[in-house]
Amino acid sequence: MAISKIRIRKDDIVQIVSGKEKGKKGKALHIFPDSDRIVVEKLNMVKRHTKPNQQMRQGGIIEKEGKIHISNVMLVCNRCDKKIRVGRKILENGKKVRVCKKCEEVIDQ
């Protein structure tokens, strides 16, 4: 299996581009590079039926965020406030940073 380049990192603001949550924005909580999936805060909510155990005394139906394929989300630029493609640039001090392709804004701080 080919290793894909994941240009989204934890705590980035992303926008969903396809599926039932299309057009909504949220913060990336977890990235799973081995399966090319991402968990976005308060989006793609799924229900899990759980039994009571030591950690959770109360069993029942729990709602939590489900995984979304990484191809269905795009990064949102801080300056443009639109979904963007990500480029890479090397600064004068030799540091690699992610850059917005539309406005050339540096995404990494």
Biotite code that builds the C-alpha atoms (Angstrom):
import biotite.structure as struc

atoms = struc.array([
    struc.Atom([0.000, 0.000, 0.000], chain_id="A", res_id=1, res_name="MET", atom_name="CA", element="C"),
    struc.Atom([1.338, 3.427, -0.940], chain_id="A", res_id=2, res_name="ALA", atom_name="CA", element="C"),
    struc.Atom([1.914, 5.931, 1.822], chain_id="A", res_id=3, res_name="ILE", atom_name="CA", element="C"),
    struc.Atom([-0.119, 9.083, 1.212], chain_id="A", res_id=4, res_name="SER", atom_name="CA", element="C"),
    struc.Atom([0.924, 12.563, 2.269], chain_id="A", res_id=5, res_name="LYS", atom_name="CA", element="C"),
    struc.Atom([-1.304, 13.840, 5.042], chain_id="A", res_id=6, res_name="ILE", atom_name="CA", element="C"),
    struc.Atom([-1.171, 17.623, 5.141], chain_id="A", res_id=7, res_name="ARG", atom_name="CA", element="C"),
    struc.Atom([-3.606, 17.991, 8.042], chain_id="A", res_id=8, res_name="ILE", atom_name="CA", element="C"),
    struc.Atom([-2.447, 17.951, 11.642], chain_id="A", res_id=9, res_name="ARG", atom_name="CA", element="C"),
    struc.Atom([-4.160, 17.728, 14.999], chain_id="A", res_id=10, res_name="LYS", atom_name="CA", element="C"),
    struc.Atom([-5.990, 20.949, 16.079], chain_id="A", res_id=11, res_name="ASP", atom_name="CA", element="C"),
    struc.Atom([-6.266, 22.242, 12.475], chain_id="A", res_id=12, res_name="ASP", atom_name="CA", element="C"),
    struc.Atom([-9.613, 23.661, 11.334], chain_id="A", res_id=13, res_name="ILE", atom_name="CA", element="C"),
    struc.Atom([-10.965, 21.547, 8.478], chain_id="A", res_id=14, res_name="VAL", atom_name="CA", element="C"),
    struc.Atom([-14.029, 21.643, 6.234], chain_id="A", res_id=15, res_name="GLN", atom_name="CA", element="C"),
    struc.Atom([-15.900, 18.567, 5.045], chain_id="A", res_id=16, res_name="ILE", atom_name="CA", element="C"),
    struc.Atom([-16.168, 18.513, 1.233], chain_id="A", res_id=17, res_name="VAL", atom_name="CA", element="C"),
    struc.Atom([-18.359, 15.440, 0.691], chain_id="A", res_id=18, res_name="SER", atom_name="CA", element="C"),
    struc.Atom([-20.836, 13.252, 2.511], chain_id="A", res_id=19, res_name="GLY", atom_name="CA", element="C"),
    struc.Atom([-23.734, 13.981, 4.837], chain_id="A", res_id=20, res_name="LYS", atom_name="CA", element="C"),
    struc.Atom([-21.778, 16.663, 6.741], chain_id="A", res_id=21, res_name="GLU", atom_name="CA", element="C"),
    struc.Atom([-20.708, 18.541, 3.578], chain_id="A", res_id=22, res_name="LYS", atom_name="CA", element="C"),
    struc.Atom([-19.803, 22.219, 4.131], chain_id="A", res_id=23, res_name="GLY", atom_name="CA", element="C"),
    struc.Atom([-19.402, 22.011, 7.913], chain_id="A", res_id=24, res_name="LYS", atom_name="CA", element="C"),
    struc.Atom([-16.212, 23.064, 9.688], chain_id="A", res_id=25, res_name="LYS", atom_name="CA", element="C"),
    struc.Atom([-14.588, 21.598, 12.779], chain_id="A", res_id=26, res_name="GLY", atom_name="CA", element="C"),
    struc.Atom([-11.340, 20.971, 14.594], chain_id="A", res_id=27, res_name="LYS", atom_name="CA", element="C"),
    struc.Atom([-9.287, 17.853, 13.814], chain_id="A", res_id=28, res_name="ALA", atom_name="CA", element="C"),
    struc.Atom([-9.104, 15.751, 16.983], chain_id="A", res_id=29, res_name="LEU", atom_name="CA", element="C"),
    struc.Atom([-7.247, 12.622, 15.836], chain_id="A", res_id=30, res_name="HIS", atom_name="CA", element="C"),
    struc.Atom([-5.368, 11.662, 12.672], chain_id="A", res_id=31, res_name="ILE", atom_name="CA", element="C"),
    struc.Atom([-4.955, 7.997, 11.693], chain_id="A", res_id=32, res_name="PHE", atom_name="CA", element="C"),
    struc.Atom([-2.264, 7.957, 8.954], chain_id="A", res_id=33, res_name="PRO", atom_name="CA", element="C"),
    struc.Atom([-2.198, 4.155, 8.576], chain_id="A", res_id=34, res_name="ASP", atom_name="CA", element="C"),
    struc.Atom([-5.875, 4.070, 7.515], chain_id="A", res_id=35, res_name="SER", atom_name="CA", element="C"),
    struc.Atom([-6.007, 7.620, 6.011], chain_id="A", res_id=36, res_name="ASP", atom_name="CA", element="C"),
    struc.Atom([-8.805, 8.664, 8.359], chain_id="A", res_id=37, res_name="ARG", atom_name="CA", element="C"),
    struc.Atom([-9.515, 11.658, 10.595], chain_id="A", res_id=38, res_name="ILE", atom_name="CA", element="C"),
    struc.Atom([-11.840, 12.432, 13.514], chain_id="A", res_id=39, res_name="VAL", atom_name="CA", element="C"),
    struc.Atom([-13.413, 15.912, 13.444], chain_id="A", res_id=40, res_name="VAL", atom_name="CA", element="C"),
    struc.Atom([-14.898, 17.516, 16.549], chain_id="A", res_id=41, res_name="GLU", atom_name="CA", element="C"),
    struc.Atom([-18.736, 17.251, 16.753], chain_id="A", res_id=42, res_name="LYS", atom_name="CA", element="C"),
    struc.Atom([-19.079, 15.986, 13.154], chain_id="A", res_id=43, res_name="LEU", atom_name="CA", element="C"),
    struc.Atom([-20.023, 12.542, 11.799], chain_id="A", res_id=44, res_name="ASN", atom_name="CA", element="C"),
    struc.Atom([-21.619, 11.529, 15.101], chain_id="A", res_id=45, res_name="MET", atom_name="CA", element="C"),
    struc.Atom([-22.237, 7.779, 15.489], chain_id="A", res_id=46, res_name="VAL", atom_name="CA", element="C"),
    struc.Atom([-24.048, 5.824, 18.197], chain_id="A", res_id=47, res_name="LYS", atom_name="CA", element="C"),
    struc.Atom([-22.375, 3.029, 20.116], chain_id="A", res_id=48, res_name="ARG", atom_name="CA", element="C"),
    struc.Atom([-24.250, 0.558, 22.311], chain_id="A", res_id=49, res_name="HIS", atom_name="CA", element="C"),
    struc.Atom([-22.111, -0.139, 25.380], chain_id="A", res_id=50, res_name="THR", atom_name="CA", element="C"),
    struc.Atom([-22.409, -2.507, 28.303], chain_id="A", res_id=51, res_name="LYS", atom_name="CA", element="C"),
    struc.Atom([-21.761, -1.289, 31.845], chain_id="A", res_id=52, res_name="PRO", atom_name="CA", element="C"),
    struc.Atom([-18.192, -1.929, 33.058], chain_id="A", res_id=53, res_name="ASN", atom_name="CA", element="C"),
    struc.Atom([-15.736, -0.671, 35.687], chain_id="A", res_id=54, res_name="GLN", atom_name="CA", element="C"),
    struc.Atom([-15.039, 2.646, 33.952], chain_id="A", res_id=55, res_name="GLN", atom_name="CA", element="C"),
    struc.Atom([-18.634, 3.325, 32.908], chain_id="A", res_id=56, res_name="MET", atom_name="CA", element="C"),
    struc.Atom([-21.151, 2.188, 35.503], chain_id="A", res_id=57, res_name="ARG", atom_name="CA", element="C"),
    struc.Atom([-24.041, 3.268, 33.279], chain_id="A", res_id=58, res_name="GLN", atom_name="CA", element="C"),
    struc.Atom([-24.441, 1.349, 30.026], chain_id="A", res_id=59, res_name="GLY", atom_name="CA", element="C"),
    struc.Atom([-26.530, 2.487, 27.096], chain_id="A", res_id=60, res_name="GLY", atom_name="CA", element="C"),
    struc.Atom([-26.270, 4.347, 23.822], chain_id="A", res_id=61, res_name="ILE", atom_name="CA", element="C"),
    struc.Atom([-23.311, 6.728, 23.596], chain_id="A", res_id=62, res_name="ILE", atom_name="CA", element="C"),
    struc.Atom([-22.822, 9.261, 20.794], chain_id="A", res_id=63, res_name="GLU", atom_name="CA", element="C"),
    struc.Atom([-19.273, 9.996, 19.674], chain_id="A", res_id=64, res_name="LYS", atom_name="CA", element="C"),
    struc.Atom([-17.390, 11.228, 16.624], chain_id="A", res_id=65, res_name="GLU", atom_name="CA", element="C"),
    struc.Atom([-16.792, 8.743, 13.836], chain_id="A", res_id=66, res_name="GLY", atom_name="CA", element="C"),
    struc.Atom([-13.835, 8.559, 11.468], chain_id="A", res_id=67, res_name="LYS", atom_name="CA", element="C"),
    struc.Atom([-13.937, 10.275, 8.062], chain_id="A", res_id=68, res_name="ILE", atom_name="CA", element="C"),
    struc.Atom([-11.629, 9.500, 5.150], chain_id="A", res_id=69, res_name="HIS", atom_name="CA", element="C"),
    struc.Atom([-8.908, 12.132, 4.786], chain_id="A", res_id=70, res_name="ILE", atom_name="CA", element="C"),
    struc.Atom([-9.881, 12.762, 1.134], chain_id="A", res_id=71, res_name="SER", atom_name="CA", element="C"),
    struc.Atom([-13.267, 14.081, 2.288], chain_id="A", res_id=72, res_name="ASN", atom_name="CA", element="C"),
    struc.Atom([-11.829, 16.996, 4.274], chain_id="A", res_id=73, res_name="VAL", atom_name="CA", element="C"),
    struc.Atom([-9.790, 20.078, 3.332], chain_id="A", res_id=74, res_name="MET", atom_name="CA", element="C"),
    struc.Atom([-7.777, 22.451, 5.476], chain_id="A", res_id=75, res_name="LEU", atom_name="CA", element="C"),
    struc.Atom([-9.193, 25.941, 6.143], chain_id="A", res_id=76, res_name="VAL", atom_name="CA", element="C"),
    struc.Atom([-6.829, 28.937, 5.878], chain_id="A", res_id=77, res_name="CYS", atom_name="CA", element="C"),
    struc.Atom([-6.748, 31.400, 8.784], chain_id="A", res_id=78, res_name="ASN", atom_name="CA", element="C"),
    struc.Atom([-6.565, 34.470, 6.524], chain_id="A", res_id=79, res_name="ARG", atom_name="CA", element="C"),
    struc.Atom([-8.750, 33.393, 3.558], chain_id="A", res_id=80, res_name="CYS", atom_name="CA", element="C"),
    struc.Atom([-11.286, 31.519, 5.752], chain_id="A", res_id=81, res_name="ASP", atom_name="CA", element="C"),
    struc.Atom([-11.833, 29.164, 2.807], chain_id="A", res_id=82, res_name="LYS", atom_name="CA", element="C"),
    struc.Atom([-10.855, 25.572, 2.120], chain_id="A", res_id=83, res_name="LYS", atom_name="CA", element="C"),
    struc.Atom([-7.395, 25.462, 0.586], chain_id="A", res_id=84, res_name="ILE", atom_name="CA", element="C"),
    struc.Atom([-4.731, 23.288, -0.927], chain_id="A", res_id=85, res_name="ARG", atom_name="CA", element="C"),
    struc.Atom([-1.522, 23.082, 1.069], chain_id="A", res_id=86, res_name="VAL", atom_name="CA", element="C"),
    struc.Atom([1.976, 23.740, -0.194], chain_id="A", res_id=87, res_name="GLY", atom_name="CA", element="C"),
    struc.Atom([5.354, 23.533, 1.508], chain_id="A", res_id=88, res_name="ARG", atom_name="CA", element="C"),
    struc.Atom([8.009, 26.189, 1.840], chain_id="A", res_id=89, res_name="LYS", atom_name="CA", element="C"),
    struc.Atom([11.415, 26.356, 3.504], chain_id="A", res_id=90, res_name="ILE", atom_name="CA", element="C"),
    struc.Atom([12.021, 29.544, 5.491], chain_id="A", res_id=91, res_name="LEU", atom_name="CA", element="C"),
    struc.Atom([15.332, 31.408, 5.747], chain_id="A", res_id=92, res_name="GLU", atom_name="CA", element="C"),
    struc.Atom([16.168, 29.656, 9.033], chain_id="A", res_id=93, res_name="ASN", atom_name="CA", element="C"),
    struc.Atom([15.765, 26.241, 7.337], chain_id="A", res_id=94, res_name="GLY", atom_name="CA", element="C"),
    struc.Atom([12.391, 25.382, 8.899], chain_id="A", res_id=95, res_name="LYS", atom_name="CA", element="C"),
    struc.Atom([9.797, 23.603, 6.700], chain_id="A", res_id=96, res_name="LYS", atom_name="CA", element="C"),
    struc.Atom([6.308, 25.101, 6.980], chain_id="A", res_id=97, res_name="VAL", atom_name="CA", element="C"),
    struc.Atom([2.896, 24.538, 5.392], chain_id="A", res_id=98, res_name="ARG", atom_name="CA", element="C"),
    struc.Atom([1.652, 27.367, 3.177], chain_id="A", res_id=99, res_name="VAL", atom_name="CA", element="C"),
    struc.Atom([-1.759, 28.345, 1.762], chain_id="A", res_id=100, res_name="CYS", atom_name="CA", element="C"),
    struc.Atom([-1.639, 28.049, -2.050], chain_id="A", res_id=101, res_name="LYS", atom_name="CA", element="C"),
    struc.Atom([-4.129, 30.939, -2.495], chain_id="A", res_id=102, res_name="LYS", atom_name="CA", element="C"),
    struc.Atom([-2.708, 33.688, -0.281], chain_id="A", res_id=103, res_name="CYS", atom_name="CA", element="C"),
    struc.Atom([0.802, 32.348, 0.573], chain_id="A", res_id=104, res_name="GLU", atom_name="CA", element="C"),
    struc.Atom([-0.033, 32.610, 4.299], chain_id="A", res_id=105, res_name="GLU", atom_name="CA", element="C"),
    struc.Atom([2.119, 30.407, 6.570], chain_id="A", res_id=106, res_name="VAL", atom_name="CA", element="C"),
    struc.Atom([-0.173, 27.932, 8.342], chain_id="A", res_id=107, res_name="ILE", atom_name="CA", element="C"),
    struc.Atom([2.339, 26.644, 10.911], chain_id="A", res_id=108, res_name="ASP", atom_name="CA", element="C"),
    struc.Atom([3.284, 28.928, 13.787], chain_id="A", res_id=109, res_name="GLN", atom_name="CA", element="C"),
])
